[in-house]
C-alpha cells in the first residue's frame, strides 16, 4: 500500500514554519510509511489541488498537515479532490483513498495515533505491535552500530526507527502479526544489551517521568541549583503530574553572588576556579544538601553561548553535579550546538545522571 503526505507552509515567511515533524513521526510509529512528502505553499490553491488529485489516484492514503487556521480551506480542497464531504472532523474515508487533514504539532500527532493509524490498520487488515526504548547520551557511532545490527537481525521483517533530540533518543521496533516473535525478541535484545548503559526505559515515557517515579519509589526529595540551565531541570520535573510529592525547591543561582549567598559556594572557589568549574558545581549541590531539605541534589553550571564568559573556557563546557546524603559526584561535558541545544542537552543529562544515581 502507498501513502503520501502534504505539508502546507508559508513560503513568503521562512520564520512561519509548520511543526509537521510530530505528525510524521506518529505516522511512522504507527507503521504508516510515507512514500512521498510534498511541501506546498498554502497560497497556491492550484498546486495543492493538482497534488491532491494526483496522489488520490496513486495512493491508498493522503495526509495533509497545516496550521490550525488553514484547516477549513484544506478540508475544502480535499473535498473537491475526493468529490465527497467530510463526515468526520479530520478524516474523509472513500472507497479508494483515506484522506486526513491534520493540525500541526502534538495535537496532530494525537489524532494520528487515536484516529488515523487505527483506520489505516482497518483498511489494510493488519495490526502492528511495537516496543519502545528510551536512551540518553548514547554516542552517535555506538547508536548507529547497534541500530544497524538490529536492523540486520530483523531481516526486513520489521522496522527499527530512531529519533534523537537534545541527547535523548526514542527507538521503536515495529512489527506486524506475521513477524516471528523470536525475530522481534532478538532485535529488542540487541538494542537493550547494546545500549544498556544509556537506556532509562523500555517503554515510551519521558526522562522526567521516569525520574519522578524513581524518587517516589525510594521516598526521596530532590532540589535543584541551576546556573546556565536557568531552571530548566526543575521545570522538566514539575511538568510531571504528582511532582509536588518529590520536588522541594529549585534555585536559579545565575549570578556569582547568588551562588555564594544562596548556596554557600565559597568566594575563593568563585575567584580561583571560576563559576564554571568542577569545584563550583560540587559546592552548589553540597549547599542544597547541607540545608537538610532534600535527599538528592542536582546542580548545573556552564557556558551556553554564543559567547564565552571572558575566560579561556570554551562555549559548551559544563559541569553537572548530582549529590545524595552519602556523596556528591561531578560530571564534565563539552557540548556542541547553539545556545538552546547546549542548555536542553545539559538538562537531559542532569536528569539522566540523577536518575542513574538513585536507581
C-alpha positions as CSV (number, residue, x, y, z in Angstrom):
1,X,0.0,0.0,0.0
2,X,1.2,3.5,-0.8
3,X,0.9,6.6,1.4
4,X,1.7,10.3,0.9
5,X,1.9,13.4,2.9
6,X,1.3,17.1,2.0
7,X,2.6,19.9,4.2
8,X,1.2,23.4,3.6
9,X,3.6,26.1,4.5
10,X,4.1,29.9,4.1
11,X,6.8,30.3,1.5
12,X,6.8,34.1,2.0
13,X,7.7,33.9,5.6
14,X,10.5,31.5,6.4
15,X,10.0,32.0,10.1
16,X,6.4,30.8,10.0
17,X,7.4,27.2,9.8
18,X,4.9,24.3,10.2
19,X,5.6,21.9,13.0
20,X,5.0,18.8,11.0
21,X,7.7,16.5,12.5
22,X,5.5,15.2,15.4
23,X,2.8,14.2,12.9
24,X,5.1,12.4,10.5
25,X,6.8,10.7,13.5
26,X,3.4,9.5,14.7
27,X,2.6,8.1,11.3
28,X,5.9,6.3,11.2
29,X,5.5,5.0,14.7
30,X,2.1,3.5,13.7
31,X,3.6,1.7,10.7
32,X,2.3,4.2,8.1
33,X,5.4,4.8,5.9
34,X,5.1,7.7,3.6
35,X,6.3,7.1,0.0
36,X,6.2,10.8,-0.9
37,X,6.1,14.1,1.0
38,X,5.2,17.3,-0.8
39,X,5.9,20.7,0.7
40,X,3.5,23.2,-0.9
41,X,2.7,26.9,-0.4
42,X,-0.7,27.3,1.2
43,X,-1.5,30.3,-1.0
44,X,-1.3,28.3,-4.3
45,X,-4.6,26.5,-4.5
46,X,-3.9,25.2,-8.0
47,X,-0.8,23.4,-6.9
48,X,-2.5,22.0,-3.8
49,X,-5.4,20.8,-5.9
50,X,-3.2,19.2,-8.5
51,X,-1.2,17.4,-5.9
52,X,-4.3,16.1,-4.2
53,X,-5.8,14.9,-7.5
54,X,-2.6,13.1,-8.5
55,X,-1.9,11.5,-5.1
56,X,-5.6,10.4,-4.6
57,X,-5.3,8.2,-7.7
58,X,-1.8,6.8,-6.8
59,X,-2.1,6.3,-3.1
60,X,-4.2,4.5,-0.5
61,X,-3.8,7.3,1.9
62,X,-3.1,11.1,1.7
63,X,-2.4,13.0,4.9
64,X,-2.3,16.8,4.8
65,X,-0.7,18.8,7.6
66,X,-1.1,22.5,8.2
67,X,-1.6,25.3,10.7
68,X,-4.9,25.3,12.5
69,X,-6.1,28.4,10.8
70,X,-5.8,26.7,7.4
71,X,-7.8,23.5,8.4
72,X,-11.1,24.7,6.9
73,X,-9.6,25.6,3.5
74,X,-7.5,22.5,3.4
75,X,-10.6,20.4,4.0
76,X,-12.4,22.2,1.2
77,X,-9.6,21.3,-1.1
78,X,-9.6,17.7,-0.1
79,X,-13.4,17.5,-0.5
80,X,-13.1,18.8,-4.1
81,X,-10.4,16.3,-5.0
82,X,-12.3,13.4,-3.4
83,X,-15.7,14.5,-4.7
84,X,-17.0,13.9,-1.2
85,X,-17.8,15.7,2.0
86,X,-16.1,15.2,5.4
87,X,-18.4,13.3,7.8
88,X,-15.7,13.2,10.5
89,X,-13.7,16.1,11.8
90,X,-10.3,15.1,10.4
91,X,-10.9,12.0,8.2
92,X,-12.5,11.5,4.9
93,X,-12.7,7.8,4.1
94,X,-13.5,7.0,0.5
95,X,-13.5,3.6,-1.2
96,X,-10.2,4.2,-3.0
97,X,-8.3,6.5,-0.6
98,X,-8.2,7.6,3.0
99,X,-7.7,11.4,3.5
100,X,-6.7,13.1,6.7
101,X,-6.4,16.9,7.3
102,X,-4.3,17.3,10.4
103,X,-3.2,20.3,12.6
104,X,0.5,20.7,13.1
105,X,2.4,19.7,16.3
106,X,1.5,17.4,19.1
107,X,-2.3,17.8,18.5
108,X,-1.9,16.4,15.1
109,X,0.2,13.6,16.4
110,X,-2.5,12.7,18.9
111,X,-5.1,12.5,16.1
112,X,-2.7,10.2,14.1
113,X,-2.3,7.8,17.0
114,X,-6.0,7.9,18.0
115,X,-7.8,8.0,14.6
116,X,-5.6,7.8,11.6
117,X,-3.5,4.7,12.4
118,X,-6.5,2.6,13.6
119,X,-8.3,3.4,10.4
120,X,-5.3,2.6,8.2
121,X,-4.9,-0.8,10.1
122,X,-8.6,-1.5,9.5
123,X,-8.3,-0.8,5.8
124,X,-5.2,-2.9,5.3
125,X,-6.4,-5.6,7.7
126,X,-3.1,-5.6,9.5
127,X,-2.2,-4.6,13.1
128,X,1.2,-3.7,14.4
129,X,2.9,-4.2,17.8
130,X,5.7,-2.0,19.0
131,X,8.5,-2.0,21.6
132,X,10.0,1.4,22.6
133,X,13.3,2.0,24.2
134,X,14.4,5.4,25.5
135,X,18.0,6.4,25.8
136,X,20.2,9.4,26.8
137,X,23.7,10.4,25.7
138,X,24.5,7.3,23.6
139,X,27.4,8.2,21.3
140,X,26.4,8.6,17.7
141,X,28.8,5.9,16.4
142,X,27.6,3.4,19.1
143,X,23.9,4.2,18.3
144,X,24.4,3.8,14.6
145,X,26.2,0.5,15.0
146,X,23.6,-1.0,17.3
147,X,20.8,0.1,15.1
148,X,22.5,-1.4,12.1
149,X,22.9,-4.7,13.9
150,X,19.3,-4.7,15.0
151,X,18.1,-3.9,11.5
152,X,20.1,-6.7,10.0
153,X,18.8,-9.2,12.6
154,X,15.3,-8.2,11.7
155,X,15.9,-9.4,8.1
156,X,13.4,-7.0,6.7
157,X,10.5,-8.5,8.7
158,X,10.2,-5.5,11.0
159,X,11.3,-1.8,11.2
160,X,13.6,-0.1,13.6
161,X,13.1,3.6,13.8
162,X,15.2,6.0,15.9
163,X,14.6,9.7,16.5
164,X,17.0,11.8,18.6
165,X,16.9,15.3,20.0
166,X,19.0,17.0,22.7
167,X,20.8,13.8,23.6
168,X,17.6,11.8,24.1
169,X,16.7,9.0,21.6
170,X,13.5,7.2,21.1
171,X,14.0,3.8,19.4
172,X,10.9,1.9,18.2
173,X,10.7,-1.6,17.0
174,X,7.6,-2.0,14.9
175,X,6.3,-5.4,13.6
176,X,3.1,-7.0,12.4
177,X,1.4,-10.2,13.3
178,X,3.2,-12.1,10.6
179,X,6.6,-11.4,12.2
180,X,8.0,-14.3,14.2
181,X,8.1,-13.5,17.8
182,X,11.6,-14.9,18.1
183,X,12.8,-12.3,15.5
184,X,11.2,-9.4,17.3
185,X,12.7,-10.6,20.7
186,X,16.2,-10.9,19.2
187,X,16.0,-7.4,17.8
188,X,14.9,-5.9,21.1
189,X,17.7,-7.9,22.9
190,X,20.3,-6.5,20.6
191,X,19.1,-2.9,21.3
192,X,18.7,-3.4,25.0
193,X,22.1,-5.0,25.5
194,X,24.0,-2.9,23.1
195,X,22.8,0.4,24.6
196,X,22.4,-0.9,28.2
197,X,24.2,1.9,30.0
198,X,22.3,4.5,28.1
199,X,18.7,3.1,28.4
200,X,16.5,4.6,31.0
201,X,13.2,3.0,30.0
202,X,11.8,0.1,28.0
203,X,8.6,1.9,27.5
204,X,7.5,5.2,26.0
205,X,7.9,7.6,28.9
206,X,9.8,10.8,29.3
207,X,13.0,11.1,31.3
208,X,11.4,13.4,33.8
209,X,8.5,10.9,34.3
210,X,10.9,8.1,35.0
211,X,13.0,10.2,37.4
212,X,9.9,11.3,39.4
213,X,8.7,7.7,39.6
214,X,12.1,6.6,40.9
215,X,12.0,9.4,43.5
216,X,8.6,8.3,44.7
217,X,9.6,4.7,44.8
218,X,12.5,5.4,47.1
219,X,10.6,8.1,49.0
220,X,13.2,10.8,48.2
221,X,13.0,14.5,47.7
222,X,15.1,16.5,45.1
223,X,16.2,20.1,44.9
224,X,18.0,21.8,42.0
225,X,20.5,24.6,41.9
226,X,20.9,25.9,38.3
227,X,23.1,28.4,36.7
228,X,23.3,28.2,32.9
229,X,20.2,25.9,32.5
230,X,18.2,28.7,34.3
231,X,15.6,26.5,35.9
232,X,15.2,24.0,33.0
233,X,15.9,20.9,35.1
234,X,13.3,21.9,37.7
235,X,10.8,22.9,35.0
236,X,11.0,19.4,33.4
237,X,10.5,17.8,36.8
238,X,7.4,19.8,37.7
239,X,5.8,19.2,34.4
240,X,5.2,15.6,35.6
241,X,1.9,15.2,37.4
242,X,2.5,14.5,41.1
243,X,6.0,16.0,41.1
244,X,5.0,18.1,44.2
245,X,5.4,14.9,46.2
246,X,9.1,14.8,45.5
247,X,10.3,18.2,44.4
248,X,11.4,20.5,47.3
249,X,12.8,23.6,45.6
250,X,14.7,25.0,42.6
251,X,17.2,27.8,42.9
252,X,18.3,29.7,39.8
253,X,21.7,31.0,41.0
254,X,22.8,32.7,37.8
255,X,25.0,35.4,39.4
256,X,28.1,34.5,41.4
257,X,26.7,36.5,44.4
258,X,23.6,34.2,44.4
259,X,25.8,31.1,44.3
260,X,27.7,32.4,47.3
261,X,24.7,33.7,49.3
262,X,22.1,31.2,48.5
263,X,24.2,28.0,48.2
264,X,27.3,28.7,50.2
265,X,29.8,28.4,47.3
266,X,33.0,29.9,48.7
267,X,34.2,33.2,47.3
268,X,37.7,31.7,47.0
269,X,36.3,29.0,44.7
270,X,34.5,31.5,42.5
271,X,37.6,33.7,42.3
272,X,40.2,31.0,41.9
273,X,38.3,28.3,39.9
274,X,35.5,30.3,38.4
275,X,31.8,29.9,38.2
276,X,32.2,27.2,35.5
277,X,34.2,24.6,37.3
278,X,34.1,21.2,39.0
279,X,34.5,22.8,42.4
280,X,31.6,25.3,41.9
281,X,29.3,22.6,40.8
282,X,30.2,20.4,43.7
283,X,29.7,23.2,46.2
284,X,26.3,24.2,44.7
285,X,25.0,20.6,45.2
286,X,26.6,20.3,48.6
287,X,24.9,23.6,49.6
288,X,21.5,22.2,48.8
289,X,22.2,19.0,50.8
290,X,23.6,20.9,53.7
291,X,20.3,22.7,54.2
292,X,18.7,19.3,55.0
293,X,15.5,19.6,53.0
294,X,16.4,17.2,50.2
295,X,17.8,13.7,49.7
296,X,19.0,14.3,46.1
297,X,20.6,17.5,44.7
298,X,21.2,18.5,41.1
299,X,23.5,21.4,40.2
300,X,24.4,22.8,36.8
301,X,27.0,25.4,35.7
302,X,28.3,26.0,32.2
303,X,28.7,28.3,29.2
304,X,25.7,28.0,26.8
305,X,27.0,30.6,24.3
306,X,27.0,32.1,21.8
307,X,29.8,34.0,23.6
308,X,32.3,32.7,26.2
309,X,32.4,34.1,29.7
310,X,35.5,36.2,29.4
311,X,37.8,33.4,30.4
312,X,39.7,30.9,28.3
313,X,36.9,28.3,28.8
314,X,35.1,27.3,25.7
315,X,31.4,27.6,24.8
316,X,29.6,24.3,25.6
317,X,31.7,23.5,28.6
318,X,29.5,22.5,31.5
319,X,29.6,20.7,34.9
320,X,26.7,18.8,36.3
321,X,26.8,17.7,40.0
322,X,24.5,15.0,41.4
323,X,24.5,14.5,45.1
324,X,22.9,12.4,47.8
325,X,23.4,12.4,51.5
326,X,26.3,10.0,51.0
327,X,28.3,11.6,48.2
328,X,28.4,14.3,45.5
329,X,29.6,13.4,42.0
330,X,30.5,15.9,39.3
331,X,30.5,15.3,35.6
332,X,32.2,17.4,32.9
333,X,30.9,17.7,29.4
334,X,31.8,19.7,26.3
335,X,28.6,20.1,24.4
336,X,28.2,21.4,20.8
337,X,25.4,23.3,19.1
338,X,23.6,26.6,19.6
339,X,22.5,28.0,22.9
340,X,19.3,26.1,23.1
341,X,20.9,22.8,22.1
342,X,23.6,23.2,24.7
343,X,21.2,24.0,27.5
344,X,18.5,21.5,26.7
345,X,21.1,18.7,26.2
346,X,22.5,19.6,29.6
347,X,19.1,19.4,31.2
348,X,18.6,15.9,29.9
349,X,22.0,14.8,31.0
350,X,21.3,16.2,34.5
351,X,18.1,14.3,34.8
352,X,19.6,11.1,33.4
353,X,22.6,11.2,35.8
354,X,20.3,11.9,38.8
355,X,18.0,9.0,37.7
356,X,21.0,6.6,37.5
357,X,22.3,7.7,40.9
358,X,19.1,6.6,42.6
359,X,18.1,3.6,40.5
